[in-house]
Amino acid sequence: MSFELETTPHAILDVSPQHRKLNVLIDQIEQQKRLLLAWQTAKDEIRVYSQKALMPAYRELYSTLYEQMQILWNSLSYYDLSKSDRAVVEDKIQTLARLLQGSHLLSQKQLDEVEKMYAYYQQADEYSKKKTKKKNTDSFDQSENIESPADEDWNNDQYQQAKEQAKLKRQQAKQAQAEKLVNQSLKIVYLKIASIIHPDRELDESKRVEKTELLQRVNEAYDQEDLFFLLKLQLEVEQSKTGSNKGLNAEQVKFYQQALEAQSQALKIQIQELINFLVWSNKAKIAVQKSKGRLNITDLYKQIDADVSAVKQQLKAEKQRLSFMEKESGLEMLLEHGVL
């Protein structure tokens, strides 16, 4: 007695349009399960490869940026900079401190220095805001319309954070809804199958043994929360009862479709989370988004190699910039050409 569903083109021609949709969903989920297994199997190897390739390059890059921050900070005392150049240098220091803050690629001593720098400029910003606000209190109409660049940046950051949080909440709600439907369907399908194939209802001894083994597989699938296996099995059982692929009524088809779609959505989220976990750079994240879930493992390795090349190019440029910063004439040249 076989409980594997036929999905050959010939079999699909013999089913109703509604059942054909279920077969398409089943094929889709089988592909997703194979894809998820492939990513899970390759996960550790990808992580080792990416860390071995990317970590040294990133660590050297962040160390170089840290040196830039320190040299620029010292230049404020060593060199007689104009007011405008001083402001540019301080903006650069603040940008570097923000970038380096909390990085696991720096030593604790370096992180402490970054934190001090970051806190200093945060306080300076707060002082600047208070000073601007006090200056504008003389004219109520003007104060209603004036917004400092710092406020604008803060509002932009706040908007982006709120946007990301809203996106995350939507994804979490979608995932929770899918998981809820999967869990509800799991129990319903399990009880339905168990009631149909329970061996105590079978008089034929050979069939009773077969159903006992099958029930054991069903129990294992239920314990493993394998809704997909149970749904396929129930479809087979229902067809065996009616002797036809067209034996499913509209309510059953609707239930199967909802449960399968929920299972597909849950698998899609699992795959995406796993890929996102393995992705390092913004370029790789963009590549993942453009692939619309079709990024394969070979493509990710190519993207990692491309990321390494890009980081090394950036490192080369930052080291050259650092060499100019170490001399007053070099710093002046960077400021003059707007490439600090």
C-alpha atoms as a printed R data frame, in Angstrom:
    type eleno elety resid chain resno       x      y       z
1   ATOM     1    CA   MET     A     1   0.000  0.000   0.000
2   ATOM     2    CA   SER     A     2   1.683  3.195  -1.157
3   ATOM     3    CA   PHE     A     3   0.974  6.633   0.256
4   ATOM     4    CA   GLU     A     4   3.122  8.637  -2.135
5   ATOM     5    CA   LEU     A     5   1.111 11.041  -4.260
6   ATOM     6    CA   GLU     A     6   1.524 10.859  -8.007
7   ATOM     7    CA   THR     A     7   2.591 14.186  -9.489
8   ATOM     8    CA   THR     A     8   3.292 13.101 -13.058
9   ATOM     9    CA   PRO     A     9   1.781 15.145 -15.909
10  ATOM    10    CA   HIS     A    10  -0.532 12.264 -16.750
11  ATOM    11    CA   ALA     A    11  -1.865 12.132 -13.201
12  ATOM    12    CA   ILE     A    12  -2.425 15.890 -13.129
13  ATOM    13    CA   LEU     A    13  -4.648 15.676 -16.224
14  ATOM    14    CA   ASP     A    14  -7.032 13.383 -14.340
15  ATOM    15    CA   VAL     A    15  -7.709 15.713 -11.420
16  ATOM    16    CA   SER     A    16 -10.032 18.654 -10.977
17  ATOM    17    CA   PRO     A    17  -8.738 22.245 -11.386
18  ATOM    18    CA   GLN     A    18  -8.927 22.712  -7.600
19  ATOM    19    CA   HIS     A    19  -6.931 19.579  -6.978
20  ATOM    20    CA   ARG     A    20  -4.441 20.640  -9.637
21  ATOM    21    CA   LYS     A    21  -3.756 23.780  -7.575
22  ATOM    22    CA   LEU     A    22  -3.012 21.591  -4.587
23  ATOM    23    CA   ASN     A    23  -0.569 19.524  -6.650
24  ATOM    24    CA   VAL     A    24   1.196 22.715  -7.746
25  ATOM    25    CA   LEU     A    25   1.494 23.789  -4.101
26  ATOM    26    CA   ILE     A    26   2.790 20.348  -3.144
27  ATOM    27    CA   ASP     A    27   5.463 20.527  -5.857
28  ATOM    28    CA   GLN     A    28   6.391 24.027  -4.706
29  ATOM    29    CA   ILE     A    29   6.749 22.933  -1.084
30  ATOM    30    CA   GLU     A    30   8.829 19.903  -2.067
31  ATOM    31    CA   GLN     A    31  11.201 22.233  -3.917
32  ATOM    32    CA   GLN     A    32  11.328 24.578  -0.918
33  ATOM    33    CA   LYS     A    33  12.090 21.700   1.442
34  ATOM    34    CA   ARG     A    34  14.936 20.544  -0.804
35  ATOM    35    CA   LEU     A    35  16.254 24.114  -1.019
36  ATOM    36    CA   LEU     A    36  16.069 24.594   2.752
37  ATOM    37    CA   LEU     A    37  17.887 21.302   3.328
38  ATOM    38    CA   ALA     A    38  20.603 22.326   0.856
39  ATOM    39    CA   TRP     A    39  21.142 25.663   2.636
40  ATOM    40    CA   GLN     A    40  21.131 23.991   6.062
41  ATOM    41    CA   THR     A    41  23.683 21.444   4.879
42  ATOM    42    CA   ALA     A    42  25.944 24.128   3.380
43  ATOM    43    CA   LYS     A    43  25.468 26.639   6.212
44  ATOM    44    CA   ASP     A    44  28.540 25.803   8.292
45  ATOM    45    CA   GLU     A    45  30.798 25.539   5.255
46  ATOM    46    CA   ILE     A    46  29.579 28.915   3.937
47  ATOM    47    CA   ARG     A    47  30.147 30.572   7.320
48  ATOM    48    CA   VAL     A    48  33.684 29.197   7.588
49  ATOM    49    CA   TYR     A    49  34.455 30.280   4.023
50  ATOM    50    CA   SER     A    50  33.024 33.787   4.439
51  ATOM    51    CA   GLN     A    51  34.703 34.363   7.796
52  ATOM    52    CA   LYS     A    52  38.047 33.139   6.502
53  ATOM    53    CA   ALA     A    53  37.768 35.316   3.401
54  ATOM    54    CA   LEU     A    54  36.050 38.416   4.757
55  ATOM    55    CA   MET     A    55  37.034 38.760   8.417
56  ATOM    56    CA   PRO     A    56  40.741 39.577   7.885
57  ATOM    57    CA   ALA     A    57  39.902 42.154   5.209
58  ATOM    58    CA   TYR     A    58  37.168 43.773   7.314
59  ATOM    59    CA   ARG     A    59  39.337 43.724  10.446
60  ATOM    60    CA   GLU     A    60  42.171 45.511   8.622
61  ATOM    61    CA   LEU     A    61  39.714 47.996   7.118
62  ATOM    62    CA   TYR     A    62  38.188 48.869  10.498
63  ATOM    63    CA   SER     A    63  41.652 49.158  12.041
64  ATOM    64    CA   THR     A    64  42.586 51.617   9.289
65  ATOM    65    CA   LEU     A    65  39.418 53.652   9.860
66  ATOM    66    CA   TYR     A    66  40.170 53.712  13.590
67  ATOM    67    CA   GLU     A    67  43.654 55.107  12.830
68  ATOM    68    CA   GLN     A    68  42.039 57.774  10.637
69  ATOM    69    CA   MET     A    69  39.771 58.803  13.487
70  ATOM    70    CA   GLN     A    70  42.697 59.087  15.917
71  ATOM    71    CA   ILE     A    71  44.907 61.059  13.507
72  ATOM    72    CA   LEU     A    72  42.106 63.467  12.610
73  ATOM    73    CA   TRP     A    73  41.352 64.025  16.290
74  ATOM    74    CA   ASN     A    74  45.009 64.839  16.960
75  ATOM    75    CA   SER     A    75  45.120 67.123  13.922
76  ATOM    76    CA   LEU     A    76  42.609 69.442  15.617
77  ATOM    77    CA   SER     A    77  45.339 70.243  18.159
78  ATOM    78    CA   TYR     A    78  48.431 69.960  15.962
79  ATOM    79    CA   TYR     A    79  47.356 71.984  12.924
80  ATOM    80    CA   ASP     A    80  46.049 75.510  12.558
81  ATOM    81    CA   LEU     A    81  42.873 74.719  10.622
82  ATOM    82    CA   SER     A    82  40.386 77.251   9.376
83  ATOM    83    CA   LYS     A    83  36.923 77.246  10.914
84  ATOM    84    CA   SER     A    84  35.368 75.596   7.858
85  ATOM    85    CA   ASP     A    85  38.122 72.940   7.578
86  ATOM    86    CA   ARG     A    86  37.853 72.237  11.300
87  ATOM    87    CA   ALA     A    87  34.108 71.630  10.904
88  ATOM    88    CA   VAL     A    88  34.739 69.204   8.027
89  ATOM    89    CA   VAL     A    89  37.336 67.305  10.058
90  ATOM    90    CA   GLU     A    90  35.006 67.071  13.062
91  ATOM    91    CA   ASP     A    91  32.172 65.804  10.849
92  ATOM    92    CA   LYS     A    92  34.508 63.111   9.536
93  ATOM    93    CA   ILE     A    93  35.563 62.107  13.057
94  ATOM    94    CA   GLN     A    94  31.931 61.890  14.130
95  ATOM    95    CA   THR     A    95  31.068 59.774  11.065
96  ATOM    96    CA   LEU     A    96  33.946 57.381  11.789
97  ATOM    97    CA   ALA     A    97  33.008 57.107  15.471
98  ATOM    98    CA   ARG     A    98  29.414 56.295  14.524
99  ATOM    99    CA   LEU     A    99  30.593 53.650  12.058
100 ATOM   100    CA   LEU     A   100  33.065 52.024  14.438
101 ATOM   101    CA   GLN     A   101  30.832 52.081  17.520
102 ATOM   102    CA   GLY     A   102  30.126 48.576  18.846
103 ATOM   103    CA   SER     A   103  32.211 46.853  16.154
104 ATOM   104    CA   HIS     A   104  33.377 43.339  17.101
105 ATOM   105    CA   LEU     A   105  36.369 43.855  14.787
106 ATOM   106    CA   LEU     A   106  38.125 46.231  17.205
107 ATOM   107    CA   SER     A   107  39.846 45.553  20.520
108 ATOM   108    CA   GLN     A   108  38.146 46.548  23.760
109 ATOM   109    CA   LYS     A   109  40.654 49.378  24.241
110 ATOM   110    CA   GLN     A   110  39.848 50.713  20.773
111 ATOM   111    CA   LEU     A   111  36.109 50.378  21.398
112 ATOM   112    CA   ASP     A   112  36.460 52.383  24.622
113 ATOM   113    CA   GLU     A   113  38.177 55.175  22.692
114 ATOM   114    CA   VAL     A   114  35.483 55.099  20.009
115 ATOM   115    CA   GLU     A   115  32.773 55.278  22.655
116 ATOM   116    CA   LYS     A   116  34.396 58.302  24.268
117 ATOM   117    CA   MET     A   117  34.637 60.025  20.892
118 ATOM   118    CA   TYR     A   118  31.051 59.174  20.019
119 ATOM   119    CA   ALA     A   119  29.769 60.420  23.405
120 ATOM   120    CA   TYR     A   120  31.732 63.661  23.045
121 ATOM   121    CA   TYR     A   121  30.144 64.501  19.698
122 ATOM   122    CA   GLN     A   122  26.703 63.480  20.897
123 ATOM   123    CA   GLN     A   123  27.054 65.985  23.729
124 ATOM   124    CA   ALA     A   124  28.349 68.590  21.289
125 ATOM   125    CA   ASP     A   125  25.279 68.054  19.105
126 ATOM   126    CA   GLU     A   126  22.962 68.421  22.083
127 ATOM   127    CA   TYR     A   127  24.715 71.621  23.103
128 ATOM   128    CA   SER     A   128  24.437 72.960  19.543
129 ATOM   129    CA   LYS     A   129  20.707 72.189  19.454
130 ATOM   130    CA   LYS     A   130  20.102 73.956  22.771
131 ATOM   131    CA   LYS     A   131  22.115 76.944  21.625
132 ATOM   132    CA   THR     A   132  20.171 77.157  18.361
133 ATOM   133    CA   LYS     A   133  16.871 76.857  20.197
134 ATOM   134    CA   LYS     A   134  17.803 79.616  22.632
135 ATOM   135    CA   LYS     A   135  18.875 81.870  19.777
136 ATOM   136    CA   ASN     A   136  15.574 81.450  18.014
137 ATOM   137    CA   THR     A   137  13.360 82.175  21.038
138 ATOM   138    CA   ASP     A   138  13.595 85.903  20.197
139 ATOM   139    CA   SER     A   139  11.348 85.312  17.210
140 ATOM   140    CA   PHE     A   140   8.457 82.882  17.737
141 ATOM   141    CA   ASP     A   141   7.478 82.860  14.072
142 ATOM   142    CA   GLN     A   142  11.010 82.031  13.005
143 ATOM   143    CA   SER     A   143  11.432 79.336  15.629
144 ATOM   144    CA   GLU     A   144   8.342 77.576  14.298
145 ATOM   145    CA   ASN     A   145   9.920 77.199  10.854
146 ATOM   146    CA   ILE     A   146  13.619 76.775  11.609
147 ATOM   147    CA   GLU     A   147  15.009 73.240  11.746
148 ATOM   148    CA   SER     A   148  18.736 72.708  12.215
149 ATOM   149    CA   PRO     A   149  20.618 70.247  10.025
150 ATOM   150    CA   ALA     A   150  21.233 68.145  13.117
151 ATOM   151    CA   ASP     A   151  17.493 67.965  13.791
152 ATOM   152    CA   GLU     A   152  16.871 67.061  10.170
153 ATOM   153    CA   ASP     A   153  19.441 64.257  10.321
154 ATOM   154    CA   TRP     A   154  17.941 63.024  13.571
155 ATOM   155    CA   ASN     A   155  14.444 63.063  12.080
156 ATOM   156    CA   ASN     A   156  15.664 61.181   9.010
157 ATOM   157    CA   ASP     A   157  17.344 58.573  11.214
158 ATOM   158    CA   GLN     A   158  14.212 58.321  13.333
159 ATOM   159    CA   TYR     A   159  12.067 57.863  10.217
160 ATOM   160    CA   GLN     A   160  14.349 55.129   8.838
161 ATOM   161    CA   GLN     A   161  14.359 53.317  12.182
162 ATOM   162    CA   ALA     A   162  10.563 53.514  12.400
163 ATOM   163    CA   LYS     A   163  10.304 52.234   8.815
164 ATOM   164    CA   GLU     A   164  12.581 49.262   9.558
165 ATOM   165    CA   GLN     A   165  10.709 48.482  12.775
166 ATOM   166    CA   ALA     A   166   7.363 48.571  10.956
167 ATOM   167    CA   LYS     A   167   8.729 46.237   8.270
168 ATOM   168    CA   LEU     A   168  10.030 43.851  10.929
169 ATOM   169    CA   LYS     A   169   6.666 43.875  12.723
170 ATOM   170    CA   ARG     A   170   4.856 43.043   9.466
171 ATOM   171    CA   GLN     A   171   7.219 40.142   8.831
172 ATOM   172    CA   GLN     A   172   6.805 38.890  12.391
173 ATOM   173    CA   ALA     A   173   3.012 39.141  12.156
174 ATOM   174    CA   LYS     A   174   3.048 37.283   8.841
175 ATOM   175    CA   GLN     A   175   5.258 34.565  10.281
176 ATOM   176    CA   ALA     A   176   3.131 34.276  13.439
177 ATOM   177    CA   GLN     A   177  -0.026 33.954  11.343
178 ATOM   178    CA   ALA     A   178   1.556 31.242   9.192
179 ATOM   179    CA   GLU     A   179   2.815 29.347  12.244
180 ATOM   180    CA   LYS     A   180  -0.605 29.577  13.904
181 ATOM   181    CA   LEU     A   181  -2.373 28.147  10.856
182 ATOM   182    CA   VAL     A   182   0.270 25.417  10.507
183 ATOM   183    CA   ASN     A   183  -0.148 24.416  14.162
184 ATOM   184    CA   GLN     A   184  -3.947 24.401  13.920
185 ATOM   185    CA   SER     A   185  -3.867 22.410  10.699
186 ATOM   186    CA   LEU     A   186  -1.333 19.963  12.125
187 ATOM   187    CA   LYS     A   187  -3.694 18.782  14.862
188 ATOM   188    CA   ILE     A   188  -6.751 18.690  12.590
189 ATOM   189    CA   VAL     A   189  -5.000 16.659   9.895
190 ATOM   190    CA   TYR     A   190  -3.409 14.311  12.427
191 ATOM   191    CA   LEU     A   191  -6.712 13.501  14.116
192 ATOM   192    CA   LYS     A   192  -8.434 13.020  10.758
193 ATOM   193    CA   ILE     A   193  -5.807 10.548   9.486
194 ATOM   194    CA   ALA     A   194  -5.613  8.695  12.805
195 ATOM   195    CA   SER     A   195  -9.364  8.175  12.820
196 ATOM   196    CA   ILE     A   196  -9.306  6.755   9.280
197 ATOM   197    CA   ILE     A   197  -6.287  4.470   9.454
198 ATOM   198    CA   HIS     A   198  -6.449  3.371  13.109
199 ATOM   199    CA   PRO     A   199  -5.555 -0.380  13.144
200 ATOM   200    CA   ASP     A   200  -8.148 -1.242  15.814
201 ATOM   201    CA   ARG     A   201 -10.838 -0.715  13.182
202 ATOM   202    CA   GLU     A   202  -9.239 -3.120  10.714
203 ATOM   203    CA   LEU     A   203 -10.384 -6.763  10.714
204 ATOM   204    CA   ASP     A   204  -7.847 -8.005   8.172
205 ATOM   205    CA   GLU     A   205  -4.682 -8.974  10.069
206 ATOM   206    CA   SER     A   206  -2.218 -8.099   7.281
207 ATOM   207    CA   LYS     A   207  -3.837 -4.703   6.754
208 ATOM   208    CA   ARG     A   208  -3.850 -4.140  10.526
209 ATOM   209    CA   VAL     A   209  -0.065 -4.620  10.628
210 ATOM   210    CA   GLU     A   210   0.319 -2.260   7.701
211 ATOM   211    CA   LYS     A   211  -1.890  0.377   9.308
212 ATOM   212    CA   THR     A   212  -0.034  0.007  12.610
213 ATOM   213    CA   GLU     A   213   3.241  0.810  10.831
214 ATOM   214    CA   LEU     A   214   1.596  3.681   8.993
215 ATOM   215    CA   LEU     A   215   0.140  5.099  12.202
216 ATOM   216    CA   GLN     A   216   3.599  5.000  13.725
217 ATOM   217    CA   ARG     A   217   4.895  7.099  10.802
218 ATOM   218    CA   VAL     A   218   1.967  9.483  11.278
219 ATOM   219    CA   ASN     A   219   2.781  9.830  14.994
220 ATOM   220    CA   GLU     A   220   6.420 10.548  14.157
221 ATOM   221    CA   ALA     A   221   5.386 13.169  11.596
222 ATOM   222    CA   TYR     A   222   3.092 14.787  14.174
223 ATOM   223    CA   ASP     A   223   5.879 14.855  16.792
224 ATOM   224    CA   GLN     A   224   8.196 16.448  14.203
225 ATOM   225    CA   GLU     A   225   5.441 18.912  13.201
226 ATOM   226    CA   ASP     A   226   5.729 17.739   9.617
227 ATOM   227    CA   LEU     A   227   2.450 19.117   8.324
228 ATOM   228    CA   PHE     A   228   3.474 18.597   4.710
229 ATOM   229    CA   PHE     A   229   3.837 14.820   5.090
230 ATOM   230    CA   LEU     A   230   0.505 14.598   6.907
231 ATOM   231    CA   LEU     A   231  -1.302 16.669   4.281
232 ATOM   232    CA   LYS     A   232   0.050 14.541   1.437
233 ATOM   233    CA   LEU     A   233  -0.950 11.426   3.331
234 ATOM   234    CA   GLN     A   234  -4.448 12.696   4.039
235 ATOM   235    CA   LEU     A   235  -4.954 13.558   0.385
236 ATOM   236    CA   GLU     A   236  -3.926 10.006  -0.506
237 ATOM   237    CA   VAL     A   237  -6.217  8.558   2.145
238 ATOM   238    CA   GLU     A   238  -9.150 10.690   1.020
239 ATOM   239    CA   GLN     A   239  -8.600  9.612  -2.590
240 ATOM   240    CA   SER     A   240  -8.381  5.958  -1.526
241 ATOM   241    CA   LYS     A   241 -11.741  6.262   0.236
242 ATOM   242    CA   THR     A   242 -13.492  7.758  -2.784
243 ATOM   243    CA   GLY     A   243 -11.491  5.910  -5.435
244 ATOM   244    CA   SER     A   244 -11.112  9.148  -7.381
245 ATOM   245    CA   ASN     A   245  -8.870 12.196  -7.475
246 ATOM   246    CA   LYS     A   246 -12.060 14.264  -7.779
247 ATOM   247    CA   GLY     A   247 -13.445 13.086  -4.472
248 ATOM   248    CA   LEU     A   248 -12.467 16.199  -2.498
249 ATOM   249    CA   ASN     A   249 -15.266 18.619  -1.766
250 ATOM   250    CA   ALA     A   250 -14.885 22.409  -1.919
251 ATOM   251    CA   GLU     A   251 -14.425 22.785   1.849
252 ATOM   252    CA   GLN     A   252 -11.635 20.187   1.917
253 ATOM   253    CA   VAL     A   253  -9.873 21.804  -1.048
254 ATOM   254    CA   LYS     A   254 -10.044 25.211   0.651
255 ATOM   255    CA   PHE     A   255  -8.627 23.801   3.881
256 ATOM   256    CA   TYR     A   256  -5.795 21.992   2.112
257 ATOM   257    CA   GLN     A   257  -4.933 25.087   0.094
258 ATOM   258    CA   GLN     A   258  -4.786 27.339   3.170
259 ATOM   259    CA   ALA     A   259  -2.699 24.842   5.122
260 ATOM   260    CA   LEU     A   260  -0.296 24.242   2.231
261 ATOM   261    CA   GLU     A   261   0.092 27.976   1.593
262 ATOM   262    CA   ALA     A   262   0.850 28.490   5.294
263 ATOM   263    CA   GLN     A   263   3.446 25.711   5.138
264 ATOM   264    CA   SER     A   264   4.984 27.265   2.021
265 ATOM   265    CA   GLN     A   265   5.109 30.691   3.669
266 ATOM   266    CA   ALA     A   266   6.778 29.239   6.776
267 ATOM   267    CA   LEU     A   267   9.406 27.492   4.616
268 ATOM   268    CA   LYS     A   268   9.996 30.660   2.603
269 ATOM   269    CA   ILE     A   269  10.639 32.621   5.801
270 ATOM   270    CA   GLN     A   270  13.009 29.926   7.092
271 ATOM   271    CA   ILE     A   271  14.999 29.962   3.855
272 ATOM   272    CA   GLN     A   272  15.151 33.770   3.773
273 ATOM   273    CA   GLU     A   273  16.243 34.011   7.411
274 ATOM   274    CA   LEU     A   274  18.968 31.441   6.823
275 ATOM   275    CA   ILE     A   275  20.267 33.233   3.719
276 ATOM   276    CA   ASN     A   276  20.150 36.610   5.495
277 ATOM   277    CA   PHE     A   277  22.119 35.089   8.371
278 ATOM   278    CA   LEU     A   278  24.851 34.037   5.938
279 ATOM   279    CA   VAL     A   279  24.942 37.340   4.031
280 ATOM   280    CA   TRP     A   280  27.465 39.975   5.101
281 ATOM   281    CA   SER     A   281  27.441 42.968   2.815
282 ATOM   282    CA   ASN     A   282  24.777 45.315   1.487
283 ATOM   283    CA   LYS     A   283  25.660 44.212  -2.057
284 ATOM   284    CA   ALA     A   284  24.970 40.607  -1.141
285 ATOM   285    CA   LYS     A   285  21.669 41.602   0.496
286 ATOM   286    CA   ILE     A   286  20.656 43.426  -2.685
287 ATOM   287    CA   ALA     A   287  21.582 40.335  -4.722
288 ATOM   288    CA   VAL     A   288  19.409 38.209  -2.415
289 ATOM   289    CA   GLN     A   289  16.453 40.584  -2.822
290 ATOM   290    CA   LYS     A   290  16.806 40.660  -6.609
291 ATOM   291    CA   SER     A   291  16.924 36.872  -6.763
292 ATOM   292    CA   LYS     A   292  13.436 36.721  -5.151
293 ATOM   293    CA   GLY     A   293  14.300 33.564  -3.261
294 ATOM   294    CA   ARG     A   294  16.106 31.923  -6.174
295 ATOM   295    CA   LEU     A   295  19.655 32.669  -5.030
296 ATOM   296    CA   ASN     A   296  21.605 29.410  -5.063
297 ATOM   297    CA   ILE     A   297  24.607 28.402  -3.006
298 ATOM   298    CA   THR     A   298  27.102 28.836  -5.875
299 ATOM   299    CA   ASP     A   299  25.859 32.408  -6.409
300 ATOM   300    CA   LEU     A   300  26.443 33.202  -2.743
301 ATOM   301    CA   TYR     A   301  30.039 31.957  -2.921
302 ATOM   302    CA   LYS     A   302  30.578 34.203  -5.971
303 ATOM   303    CA   GLN     A   303  29.059 37.111  -4.061
304 ATOM   304    CA   ILE     A   304  31.365 36.476  -1.096
305 ATOM   305    CA   ASP     A   305  34.385 36.547  -3.444
306 ATOM   306    CA   ALA     A   306  33.100 39.776  -4.992
307 ATOM   307    CA   ASP     A   307  32.637 41.271  -1.509
308 ATOM   308    CA   VAL     A   308  36.202 40.359  -0.552
309 ATOM   309    CA   SER     A   309  37.498 42.068  -3.684
310 ATOM   310    CA   ALA     A   310  35.413 45.180  -2.951
311 ATOM   311    CA   VAL     A   311  36.590 45.363   0.678
312 ATOM   312    CA   LYS     A   312  40.221 45.032  -0.409
313 ATOM   313    CA   GLN     A   313  39.757 47.849  -2.911
314 ATOM   314    CA   GLN     A   314  38.196 50.020  -0.203
315 ATOM   315    CA   LEU     A   315  41.013 49.106   2.191
316 ATOM   316    CA   LYS     A   316  43.590 50.187  -0.380
317 ATOM   317    CA   ALA     A   317  41.839 53.536  -0.823
318 ATOM   318    CA   GLU     A   318  41.478 54.108   2.949
319 ATOM   319    CA   LYS     A   319  45.144 53.315   3.557
320 ATOM   320    CA   GLN     A   320  46.112 55.844   0.902
321 ATOM   321    CA   ARG     A   321  43.803 58.388   2.517
322 ATOM   322    CA   LEU     A   322  45.400 57.622   5.890
323 ATOM   323    CA   SER     A   323  48.882 58.262   4.494
324 ATOM   324    CA   PHE     A   324  47.758 61.751   3.382
325 ATOM   325    CA   MET     A   325  46.142 62.475   6.767
326 ATOM   326    CA   GLU     A   326  49.446 61.852   8.560
327 ATOM   327    CA   LYS     A   327  50.940 65.013   7.032
328 ATOM   328    CA   GLU     A   328  49.560 68.527   7.272
329 ATOM   329    CA   SER     A   329  50.081 69.138   3.561
330 ATOM   330    CA   GLY     A   330  48.297 65.881   2.761
331 ATOM   331    CA   LEU     A   331  45.359 66.744   5.013
332 ATOM   332    CA   GLU     A   332  45.110 70.157   3.385
333 ATOM   333    CA   MET     A   333  45.015 68.515  -0.034
334 ATOM   334    CA   LEU     A   334  42.192 66.158   1.044
335 ATOM   335    CA   LEU     A   335  40.217 69.098   2.402
336 ATOM   336    CA   GLU     A   336  40.846 71.222  -0.677
337 ATOM   337    CA   HIS     A   337  39.560 68.498  -3.014
338 ATOM   338    CA   GLY     A   338  36.656 67.488  -0.749
339 ATOM   339    CA   VAL     A   339  37.813 63.852  -0.442
340 ATOM   340    CA   LEU     A   340  38.439 63.677   3.301
